[in-house]
């Protein structure tokens, strides 16, 4: 599903995400790092979607 929404996602990013999820249960610092990364990813996705919307509106 993630790959369908954002085809730019690389396998390395997915592997890193899986590794971070494993470490989350081990360490609160790793959990903070994981949550920060998720927030950044969410913000980047919002930015990408806004740009698509802006481009779409200009085409009309």
PDB file of N, CA, C, O and CB in Angstrom:
ATOM      1  N   UNK A   1       0.822  -1.190   0.000  1.00  0.00           N
ATOM      2  CA  UNK A   1       0.000   0.000   0.000  1.00  0.00           C
ATOM      3  C   UNK A   1       0.863   1.250   0.000  1.00  0.00           C
ATOM      4  O   UNK A   1       0.584   2.189  -0.745  1.00  0.00           O
ATOM      5  CB  UNK A   1      -0.933   0.000   1.197  1.00  0.00           C
ATOM      6  N   UNK A   2       1.895   1.280   0.813  1.00  0.00           N
ATOM      7  CA  UNK A   2       2.772   2.434   0.870  1.00  0.00           C
ATOM      8  C   UNK A   2       3.454   2.649  -0.475  1.00  0.00           C
ATOM      9  O   UNK A   2       3.596   3.787  -0.921  1.00  0.00           O
ATOM     10  CB  UNK A   2       3.814   2.264   1.978  1.00  0.00           C
ATOM     11  N   UNK A   3       3.875   1.573  -1.121  1.00  0.00           N
ATOM     12  CA  UNK A   3       4.542   1.710  -2.403  1.00  0.00           C
ATOM     13  C   UNK A   3       3.605   2.245  -3.470  1.00  0.00           C
ATOM     14  O   UNK A   3       4.042   2.954  -4.376  1.00  0.00           O
ATOM     15  CB  UNK A   3       5.112   0.383  -2.837  1.00  0.00           C
ATOM     16  N   UNK A   4       2.333   1.918  -3.379  1.00  0.00           N
ATOM     17  CA  UNK A   4       1.363   2.403  -4.354  1.00  0.00           C
ATOM     18  C   UNK A   4       1.129   3.901  -4.185  1.00  0.00           C
ATOM     19  O   UNK A   4       0.939   4.616  -5.169  1.00  0.00           O
ATOM     20  CB  UNK A   4       0.040   1.641  -4.217  1.00  0.00           C
ATOM     21  N   UNK A   5       1.142   4.371  -2.959  1.00  0.00           N
ATOM     22  CA  UNK A   5       0.898   5.790  -2.695  1.00  0.00           C
ATOM     23  C   UNK A   5       2.122   6.616  -3.060  1.00  0.00           C
ATOM     24  O   UNK A   5       1.999   7.682  -3.664  1.00  0.00           O
ATOM     25  CB  UNK A   5       0.526   6.014  -1.218  1.00  0.00           C
ATOM     26  N   UNK A   6       3.284   6.134  -2.700  1.00  0.00           N
ATOM     27  CA  UNK A   6       4.512   6.885  -2.938  1.00  0.00           C
ATOM     28  C   UNK A   6       5.528   5.969  -3.615  1.00  0.00           C
ATOM     29  O   UNK A   6       6.286   5.276  -2.936  1.00  0.00           O
ATOM     30  CB  UNK A   6       5.082   7.464  -1.608  1.00  0.00           C
ATOM     31  N   UNK A   7       5.550   5.960  -4.948  1.00  0.00           N
ATOM     32  CA  UNK A   7       6.461   5.054  -5.650  1.00  0.00           C
ATOM     33  C   UNK A   7       7.929   5.390  -5.451  1.00  0.00           C
ATOM     34  O   UNK A   7       8.796   4.602  -5.828  1.00  0.00           O
ATOM     35  CB  UNK A   7       6.152   5.064  -7.110  1.00  0.00           C
ATOM     36  N   UNK A   8       8.227   6.550  -4.863  1.00  0.00           N
ATOM     37  CA  UNK A   8       9.604   6.965  -4.641  1.00  0.00           C
ATOM     38  C   UNK A   8      10.226   6.294  -3.418  1.00  0.00           C
ATOM     39  O   UNK A   8      11.429   6.421  -3.191  1.00  0.00           O
ATOM     40  CB  UNK A   8       9.668   8.464  -4.489  1.00  0.00           C
ATOM     41  N   UNK A   9       9.418   5.579  -2.625  1.00  0.00           N
ATOM     42  CA  UNK A   9       9.929   4.899  -1.438  1.00  0.00           C
ATOM     43  C   UNK A   9      10.876   3.792  -1.882  1.00  0.00           C
ATOM     44  O   UNK A   9      10.543   2.975  -2.741  1.00  0.00           O
ATOM     45  CB  UNK A   9       8.765   4.324  -0.569  1.00  0.00           C
ATOM     46  N   UNK A  10      12.040   3.781  -1.291  1.00  0.00           N
ATOM     47  CA  UNK A  10      13.037   2.784  -1.649  1.00  0.00           C
ATOM     48  C   UNK A  10      13.010   1.636  -0.645  1.00  0.00           C
ATOM     49  O   UNK A  10      12.555   1.788   0.488  1.00  0.00           O
ATOM     50  CB  UNK A  10      14.440   3.416  -1.712  1.00  0.00           C
ATOM     51  N   UNK A  11      13.503   0.499  -1.084  1.00  0.00           N
ATOM     52  CA  UNK A  11      13.545  -0.675  -0.212  1.00  0.00           C
ATOM     53  C   UNK A  11      14.398  -0.414   1.016  1.00  0.00           C
ATOM     54  O   UNK A  11      14.109  -0.937   2.092  1.00  0.00           O
ATOM     55  CB  UNK A  11      14.079  -1.887  -0.969  1.00  0.00           C
ATOM     56  N   UNK A  12      15.443   0.385   0.873  1.00  0.00           N
ATOM     57  CA  UNK A  12      16.305   0.710   2.020  1.00  0.00           C
ATOM     58  C   UNK A  12      15.511   1.428   3.100  1.00  0.00           C
ATOM     59  O   UNK A  12      15.701   1.169   4.289  1.00  0.00           O
ATOM     60  CB  UNK A  12      17.499   1.579   1.577  1.00  0.00           C
ATOM     61  N   UNK A  13      14.615   2.337   2.690  1.00  0.00           N
ATOM     62  CA  UNK A  13      13.785   3.050   3.651  1.00  0.00           C
ATOM     63  C   UNK A  13      12.876   2.083   4.396  1.00  0.00           C
ATOM     64  O   UNK A  13      12.684   2.214   5.605  1.00  0.00           O
ATOM     65  CB  UNK A  13      12.955   4.125   2.949  1.00  0.00           C
ATOM     66  N   UNK A  14      12.319   1.116   3.680  1.00  0.00           N
ATOM     67  CA  UNK A  14      11.439   0.133   4.317  1.00  0.00           C
ATOM     68  C   UNK A  14      12.229  -0.739   5.287  1.00  0.00           C
ATOM     69  O   UNK A  14      11.753  -1.048   6.380  1.00  0.00           O
ATOM     70  CB  UNK A  14      10.744  -0.745   3.254  1.00  0.00           C
ATOM     71  N   UNK A  15      13.421  -1.130   4.892  1.00  0.00           N
ATOM     72  CA  UNK A  15      14.256  -1.950   5.771  1.00  0.00           C
ATOM     73  C   UNK A  15      14.635  -1.172   7.020  1.00  0.00           C
ATOM     74  O   UNK A  15      14.616  -1.719   8.123  1.00  0.00           O
ATOM     75  CB  UNK A  15      15.521  -2.421   5.036  1.00  0.00           C
ATOM     76  N   UNK A  16      14.976   0.091   6.858  1.00  0.00           N
ATOM     77  CA  UNK A  16      15.325   0.933   8.000  1.00  0.00           C
ATOM     78  C   UNK A  16      14.134   1.092   8.932  1.00  0.00           C
ATOM     79  O   UNK A  16      14.281   1.052  10.153  1.00  0.00           O
ATOM     80  CB  UNK A  16      15.815   2.308   7.529  1.00  0.00           C
ATOM     81  N   UNK A  17      12.952   1.273   8.349  1.00  0.00           N
ATOM     82  CA  UNK A  17      11.738   1.409   9.150  1.00  0.00           C
ATOM     83  C   UNK A  17      11.491   0.146   9.969  1.00  0.00           C
ATOM     84  O   UNK A  17      11.136   0.234  11.145  1.00  0.00           O
ATOM     85  CB  UNK A  17      10.528   1.705   8.249  1.00  0.00           C
ATOM     86  N   UNK A  18      11.670  -1.006   9.377  1.00  0.00           N
ATOM     87  CA  UNK A  18      11.480  -2.274  10.089  1.00  0.00           C
ATOM     88  C   UNK A  18      12.496  -2.405  11.215  1.00  0.00           C
ATOM     89  O   UNK A  18      12.151  -2.840  12.313  1.00  0.00           O
ATOM     90  CB  UNK A  18      11.601  -3.471   9.119  1.00  0.00           C
ATOM     91  N   UNK A  19      13.749  -2.032  10.951  1.00  0.00           N
ATOM     92  CA  UNK A  19      14.786  -2.089  11.987  1.00  0.00           C
ATOM     93  C   UNK A  19      14.444  -1.165  13.146  1.00  0.00           C
ATOM     94  O   UNK A  19      14.605  -1.536  14.309  1.00  0.00           O
ATOM     95  CB  UNK A  19      16.156  -1.715  11.401  1.00  0.00           C
ATOM     96  N   UNK A  20      13.972   0.042  12.832  1.00  0.00           N
ATOM     97  CA  UNK A  20      13.608   0.987  13.892  1.00  0.00           C
ATOM     98  C   UNK A  20      12.451   0.444  14.722  1.00  0.00           C
ATOM     99  O   UNK A  20      12.442   0.607  15.942  1.00  0.00           O
ATOM    100  CB  UNK A  20      13.234   2.356  13.294  1.00  0.00           C
ATOM    101  N   UNK A  21      11.484  -0.192  14.088  1.00  0.00           N
ATOM    102  CA  UNK A  21      10.356  -0.768  14.837  1.00  0.00           C
ATOM    103  C   UNK A  21      10.845  -1.817  15.815  1.00  0.00           C
ATOM    104  O   UNK A  21      10.326  -1.905  16.928  1.00  0.00           O
ATOM    105  CB  UNK A  21       9.320  -1.384  13.880  1.00  0.00           C
ATOM    106  N   UNK A  22      11.831  -2.616  15.431  1.00  0.00           N
ATOM    107  CA  UNK A  22      12.370  -3.640  16.316  1.00  0.00           C
ATOM    108  C   UNK A  22      13.043  -3.013  17.531  1.00  0.00           C
ATOM    109  O   UNK A  22      12.935  -3.521  18.647  1.00  0.00           O
ATOM    110  CB  UNK A  22      13.361  -4.527  15.564  1.00  0.00           C
ATOM    111  N   UNK A  23      13.739  -1.901  17.299  1.00  0.00           N
ATOM    112  CA  UNK A  23      14.463  -1.250  18.392  1.00  0.00           C
ATOM    113  C   UNK A  23      13.548  -0.466  19.318  1.00  0.00           C
ATOM    114  O   UNK A  23      13.914  -0.202  20.464  1.00  0.00           O
ATOM    115  CB  UNK A  23      15.517  -0.332  17.834  1.00  0.00           C
ATOM    116  N   UNK A  24      12.375  -0.091  18.850  1.00  0.00           N
ATOM    117  CA  UNK A  24      11.460   0.717  19.653  1.00  0.00           C
ATOM    118  C   UNK A  24      11.156   0.042  20.980  1.00  0.00           C
ATOM    119  O   UNK A  24      11.091   0.700  22.018  1.00  0.00           O
ATOM    120  CB  UNK A  24      10.164   0.975  18.889  1.00  0.00           C
ATOM    121  N   UNK A  25      10.972  -1.251  20.946  1.00  0.00           N
ATOM    122  CA  UNK A  25      10.633  -1.950  22.173  1.00  0.00           C
ATOM    123  C   UNK A  25      11.824  -2.052  23.126  1.00  0.00           C
ATOM    124  O   UNK A  25      11.637  -2.329  24.311  1.00  0.00           O
ATOM    125  CB  UNK A  25      10.113  -3.332  21.849  1.00  0.00           C
ATOM    126  N   UNK A  26      13.021  -1.837  22.641  1.00  0.00           N
ATOM    127  CA  UNK A  26      14.227  -1.972  23.458  1.00  0.00           C
ATOM    128  C   UNK A  26      14.580  -0.693  24.223  1.00  0.00           C
ATOM    129  O   UNK A  26      15.099  -0.756  25.337  1.00  0.00           O
ATOM    130  CB  UNK A  26      15.391  -2.372  22.582  1.00  0.00           C
ATOM    131  N   UNK A  27      14.299   0.460  23.625  1.00  0.00           N
ATOM    132  CA  UNK A  27      14.914   1.672  24.151  1.00  0.00           C
ATOM    133  C   UNK A  27      14.001   2.870  23.915  1.00  0.00           C
ATOM    134  O   UNK A  27      13.461   3.041  22.822  1.00  0.00           O
ATOM    135  CB  UNK A  27      16.291   1.908  23.501  1.00  0.00           C
ATOM    136  N   UNK A  28      13.830   3.695  24.939  1.00  0.00           N
ATOM    137  CA  UNK A  28      12.965   4.864  24.786  1.00  0.00           C
ATOM    138  C   UNK A  28      13.586   5.892  23.836  1.00  0.00           C
ATOM    139  O   UNK A  28      12.858   6.626  23.167  1.00  0.00           O
ATOM    140  CB  UNK A  28      12.693   5.506  26.154  1.00  0.00           C
ATOM    141  N   UNK A  29      14.907   5.954  23.768  1.00  0.00           N
ATOM    142  CA  UNK A  29      15.567   6.866  22.840  1.00  0.00           C
ATOM    143  C   UNK A  29      15.296   6.422  21.399  1.00  0.00           C
ATOM    144  O   UNK A  29      15.063   7.256  20.524  1.00  0.00           O
ATOM    145  CB  UNK A  29      17.093   6.924  23.119  1.00  0.00           C
ATOM    146  N   UNK A  30      15.328   5.137  21.160  1.00  0.00           N
ATOM    147  CA  UNK A  30      15.019   4.609  19.836  1.00  0.00           C
ATOM    148  C   UNK A  30      13.559   4.886  19.494  1.00  0.00           C
ATOM    149  O   UNK A  30      13.225   5.160  18.341  1.00  0.00           O
ATOM    150  CB  UNK A  30      15.314   3.093  19.767  1.00  0.00           C
ATOM    151  N   UNK A  31      12.694   4.814  20.502  1.00  0.00           N
ATOM    152  CA  UNK A  31      11.277   5.106  20.283  1.00  0.00           C
ATOM    153  C   UNK A  31      11.098   6.561  19.879  1.00  0.00           C
ATOM    154  O   UNK A  31      10.328   6.861  18.966  1.00  0.00           O
ATOM    155  CB  UNK A  31      10.451   4.795  21.548  1.00  0.00           C
ATOM    156  N   UNK A  32      11.795   7.462  20.546  1.00  0.00           N
ATOM    157  CA  UNK A  32      11.721   8.881  20.200  1.00  0.00           C
ATOM    158  C   UNK A  32      12.226   9.117  18.782  1.00  0.00           C
ATOM    159  O   UNK A  32      11.644   9.901  18.032  1.00  0.00           O
ATOM    160  CB  UNK A  32      12.532   9.723  21.199  1.00  0.00           C
ATOM    161  N   UNK A  33      13.301   8.441  18.421  1.00  0.00           N
ATOM    162  CA  UNK A  33      13.865   8.575  17.074  1.00  0.00           C
ATOM    163  C   UNK A  33      12.865   8.072  16.038  1.00  0.00           C
ATOM    164  O   UNK A  33      12.666   8.704  15.000  1.00  0.00           O
ATOM    165  CB  UNK A  33      15.202   7.798  16.956  1.00  0.00           C
ATOM    166  N   UNK A  34      12.242   6.942  16.321  1.00  0.00           N
ATOM    167  CA  UNK A  34      11.254   6.371  15.414  1.00  0.00           C
ATOM    168  C   UNK A  34      10.059   7.317  15.243  1.00  0.00           C
ATOM    169  O   UNK A  34       9.607   7.557  14.123  1.00  0.00           O
ATOM    170  CB  UNK A  34      10.783   5.001  15.935  1.00  0.00           C
ATOM    171  N   UNK A  35       9.555   7.847  16.350  1.00  0.00           N
ATOM    172  CA  UNK A  35       8.403   8.754  16.285  1.00  0.00           C
ATOM    173  C   UNK A  35       8.748  10.036  15.538  1.00  0.00           C
ATOM    174  O   UNK A  35       7.926  10.548  14.778  1.00  0.00           O
ATOM    175  CB  UNK A  35       7.910   9.091  17.695  1.00  0.00           C
ATOM    176  N   UNK A  36       9.945  10.555  15.742  1.00  0.00           N
ATOM    177  CA  UNK A  36      10.376  11.758  15.032  1.00  0.00           C
ATOM    178  C   UNK A  36      10.470  11.489  13.539  1.00  0.00           C
ATOM    179  O   UNK A  36      10.053  12.313  12.725  1.00  0.00           O
ATOM    180  CB  UNK A  36      11.728  12.251  15.570  1.00  0.00           C
ATOM    181  N   UNK A  37      11.012  10.346  13.187  1.00  0.00           N
ATOM    182  CA  UNK A  37      11.111   9.985  11.770  1.00  0.00           C
ATOM    183  C   UNK A  37       9.724   9.853  11.140  1.00  0.00           C
ATOM    184  O   UNK A  37       9.512  10.294  10.010  1.00  0.00           O
ATOM    185  CB  UNK A  37      11.893   8.670  11.605  1.00  0.00           C
ATOM    186  N   UNK A  38       8.784   9.249  11.864  1.00  0.00           N
ATOM    187  CA  UNK A  38       7.416   9.099  11.350  1.00  0.00           C
ATOM    188  C   UNK A  38       6.767  10.471  11.141  1.00  0.00           C
ATOM    189  O   UNK A  38       6.081  10.690  10.143  1.00  0.00           O
ATOM    190  CB  UNK A  38       6.560   8.243  12.323  1.00  0.00           C
ATOM    191  N   UNK A  39       6.987  11.394  12.085  1.00  0.00           N
ATOM    192  CA  UNK A  39       6.428  12.747  11.936  1.00  0.00           C
ATOM    193  C   UNK A  39       7.019  13.452  10.720  1.00  0.00           C
ATOM    194  O   UNK A  39       6.302  14.114   9.970  1.00  0.00           O
ATOM    195  CB  UNK A  39       6.688  13.582  13.205  1.00  0.00           C
ATOM    196  N   UNK A  40       8.313  13.309  10.532  1.00  0.00           N
ATOM    197  CA  UNK A  40       8.964  13.912   9.368  1.00  0.00           C
ATOM    198  C   UNK A  40       8.417  13.306   8.084  1.00  0.00           C
ATOM    199  O   UNK A  40       8.127  14.027   7.129  1.00  0.00           O
ATOM    200  CB  UNK A  40      10.491  13.723   9.439  1.00  0.00           C
ATOM    201  N   UNK A  41       8.275  11.986   8.056  1.00  0.00           N
ATOM    202  CA  UNK A  41       7.716  11.325   6.874  1.00  0.00           C
ATOM    203  C   UNK A  41       6.301  11.809   6.595  1.00  0.00           C
ATOM    204  O   UNK A  41       5.936  12.035   5.441  1.00  0.00           O
ATOM    205  CB  UNK A  41       7.723   9.805   7.056  1.00  0.00           C
ATOM    206  N   UNK A  42       5.503  11.968   7.647  1.00  0.00           N
ATOM    207  CA  UNK A  42       4.129  12.461   7.476  1.00  0.00           C
ATOM    208  C   UNK A  42       4.123  13.879   6.915  1.00  0.00           C
ATOM    209  O   UNK A  42       3.329  14.199   6.030  1.00  0.00           O
ATOM    210  CB  UNK A  42       3.371  12.423   8.816  1.00  0.00           C
ATOM    211  N   UNK A  43       5.007  14.725   7.430  1.00  0.00           N
ATOM    212  CA  UNK A  43       5.094  16.101   6.927  1.00  0.00           C
ATOM    213  C   UNK A  43       5.552  16.143   5.472  1.00  0.00           C
ATOM    214  O   UNK A  43       5.039  16.932   4.678  1.00  0.00           O
ATOM    215  CB  UNK A  43       6.049  16.920   7.793  1.00  0.00           C
ATOM    216  N   UNK A  44       6.508  15.302   5.128  1.00  0.00           N
ATOM    217  CA  UNK A  44       6.980  15.263   3.744  1.00  0.00           C
ATOM    218  C   UNK A  44       5.871  14.780   2.805  1.00  0.00           C
ATOM    219  O   UNK A  44       5.740  15.276   1.686  1.00  0.00           O
ATOM    220  CB  UNK A  44       8.217  14.349   3.624  1.00  0.00           C
ATOM    221  N   UNK A  45       5.086  13.824   3.259  1.00  0.00           N
ATOM    222  CA  UNK A  45       3.963  13.335   2.447  1.00  0.00           C
ATOM    223  C   UNK A  45       2.911  14.428   2.284  1.00  0.00           C
ATOM    224  O   UNK A  45       2.358  14.595   1.197  1.00  0.00           O
ATOM    225  CB  UNK A  45       3.331  12.075   3.089  1.00  0.00           C
ATOM    226  N   UNK A  46       2.629  15.169   3.346  1.00  0.00           N
ATOM    227  CA  UNK A  46       1.678  16.281   3.245  1.00  0.00           C
ATOM    228  C   UNK A  46       2.177  17.325   2.248  1.00  0.00           C
ATOM    229  O   UNK A  46       1.404  17.844   1.442  1.00  0.00           O
ATOM    230  CB  UNK A  46       1.453  16.931   4.629  1.00  0.00           C
ATOM    231  N   UNK A  47       3.458  17.624   2.308  1.00  0.00           N
ATOM    232  CA  UNK A  47       4.043  18.600   1.385  1.00  0.00           C
ATOM    233  C   UNK A  47       3.907  18.123  -0.055  1.00  0.00           C
ATOM    234  O   UNK A  47       3.561  18.903  -0.943  1.00  0.00           O
ATOM    235  CB  UNK A  47       5.526  18.847   1.726  1.00  0.00           C
ATOM    236  N   UNK A  48       4.181  16.836  -0.286  1.00  0.00           N
ATOM    237  CA  UNK A  48       4.089  16.268  -1.628  1.00  0.00           C
ATOM    238  C   UNK A  48       2.651  16.339  -2.145  1.00  0.00           C
ATOM    239  O   UNK A  48       2.416  16.711  -3.295  1.00  0.00           O
ATOM    240  CB  UNK A  48       4.587  14.811  -1.632  1.00  0.00           C
ATOM    241  N   UNK A  49       1.696  15.980  -1.289  1.00  0.00           N
ATOM    242  CA  UNK A  49       0.301  16.005  -1.696  1.00  0.00           C
ATOM    243  C   UNK A  49      -0.190  17.424  -1.960  1.00  0.00           C
ATOM    244  O   UNK A  49      -0.960  17.656  -2.891  1.00  0.00           O
ATOM    245  CB  UNK A  49      -0.560  15.349  -0.639  1.00  0.00           C
ATOM    246  N   UNK A  50       0.253  18.368  -1.144  1.00  0.00           N
ATOM    247  CA  UNK A  50      -0.122  19.767  -1.379  1.00  0.00           C
ATOM    248  C   UNK A  50       0.418  20.266  -2.708  1.00  0.00           C
ATOM    249  O   UNK A  50      -0.263  20.991  -3.434  1.00  0.00           O
ATOM    250  CB  UNK A  50       0.388  20.658  -0.243  1.00  0.00           C
ATOM    251  N   UNK A  51       1.651  19.873  -3.023  1.00  0.00           N
ATOM    252  CA  UNK A  51       2.245  20.279  -4.299  1.00  0.00           C
ATOM    253  C   UNK A  51       1.470  19.683  -5.463  1.00  0.00           C
ATOM    254  O   UNK A  51       1.236  20.361  -6.463  1.00  0.00           O
ATOM    255  CB  UNK A  51       3.720  19.852  -4.371  1.00  0.00           C
ATOM    256  N   UNK A  52       1.070  18.422  -5.343  1.00  0.00           N
ATOM    257  CA  UNK A  52       0.256  17.799  -6.389  1.00  0.00           C
ATOM    258  C   UNK A  52      -1.062  18.535  -6.561  1.00  0.00           C
ATOM    259  O   UNK A  52      -1.514  18.763  -7.684  1.00  0.00           O
ATOM    260  CB  UNK A  52      -0.006  16.325  -6.062  1.00  0.00           C
ATOM    261  N   UNK A  53      -1.672  18.903  -5.455  1.00  0.00           N
ATOM    262  CA  UNK A  53      -2.937  19.630  -5.503  1.00  0.00           C
ATOM    263  C   UNK A  53      -2.753  21.003  -6.145  1.00  0.00           C
ATOM    264  O   UNK A  53      -3.564  21.416  -6.975  1.00  0.00           O
ATOM    265  CB  UNK A  53      -3.521  19.779  -4.092  1.00  0.00           C
ATOM    266  N   UNK A  54      -1.698  21.704  -5.767  1.00  0.00           N
ATOM    267  CA  UNK A  54      -1.413  23.013  -6.360  1.00  0.00           C
ATOM    268  C   UNK A  54      -1.182  22.892  -7.862  1.00  0.00           C
ATOM    269  O   UNK A  54      -1.697  23.700  -8.636  1.00  0.00           O
ATOM    270  CB  UNK A  54      -0.188  23.654  -5.688  1.00  0.00           C
ATOM    271  N   UNK A  55      -0.418  21.896  -8.277  1.00  0.00           N
ATOM    272  CA  UNK A  55      -0.164  21.683  -9.705  1.00  0.00           C
ATOM    273  C   UNK A  55      -1.447  21.356 -10.447  1.00  0.00           C
ATOM    274  O   UNK A  55      -1.664  21.822 -11.566  1.00  0.00           O
ATOM    275  CB  UNK A  55       0.852  20.561  -9.908  1.00  0.00           C
ATOM    276  N   UNK A  56      -2.291  20.559  -9.822  1.00  0.00           N
ATOM    277  CA  UNK A  56      -3.567  20.162 -10.430  1.00  0.00           C
ATOM    278  C   UNK A  56      -4.469  21.365 -10.628  1.00  0.00           C
ATOM    279  O   UNK A  56      -5.109  21.497 -11.672  1.00  0.00           O
ATOM    280  CB  UNK A  56      -4.275  19.113  -9.566  1.00  0.00           C
ATOM    281  N   UNK A  57      -4.528  22.245  -9.633  1.00  0.00           N
ATOM    282  CA  UNK A  57      -5.362  23.437  -9.721  1.00  0.00           C
ATOM    283  C   UNK A  57      -4.877  24.379 -10.816  1.00  0.00           C
ATOM    284  O   UNK A  57      -5.689  25.040 -11.464  1.00  0.00           O
ATOM    285  CB  UNK A  57      -5.386  24.163  -8.384  1.00  0.00           C
ATOM    286  N   UNK A  58      -3.581  24.448 -11.029  1.00  0.00           N
ATOM    287  CA  UNK A  58      -3.017  25.321 -12.063  1.00  0.00           C
ATOM    288  C   UNK A  58      -3.342  24.803 -13.464  1.00  0.00           C
ATOM    289  O   UNK A  58      -3.453  25.585 -14.407  1.00  0.00           O
ATOM    290  CB  UNK A  58      -1.497  25.440 -11.889  1.00  0.00           C
ATOM    291  N   UNK A  59      -3.494  23.496 -13.597  1.00  0.00           N
ATOM    292  CA  UNK A  59      -3.779  22.903 -14.900  1.00  0.00           C
ATOM    293  C   UNK A  59      -5.185  23.169 -15.366  1.00  0.00           C
ATOM    294  O   UNK A  59      -5.455  23.101 -16.565  1.00  0.00           O
ATOM    295  CB  UNK A  59      -3.543  21.431 -14.858  1.00  0.00           C
ATOM    296  N   UNK A  60      -6.097  23.470 -14.452  1.00  0.00           N
ATOM    297  CA  UNK A  60      -7.512  23.701 -14.827  1.00  0.00           C
ATOM    298  C   UNK A  60      -7.725  24.961 -15.592  1.00  0.00           C
ATOM    299  O   UNK A  60      -8.856  25.273 -15.966  1.00  0.00           O
ATOM    300  CB  UNK A  60      -8.372  23.735 -13.616  1.00  0.00           C
TER     301      UNK A  60
END
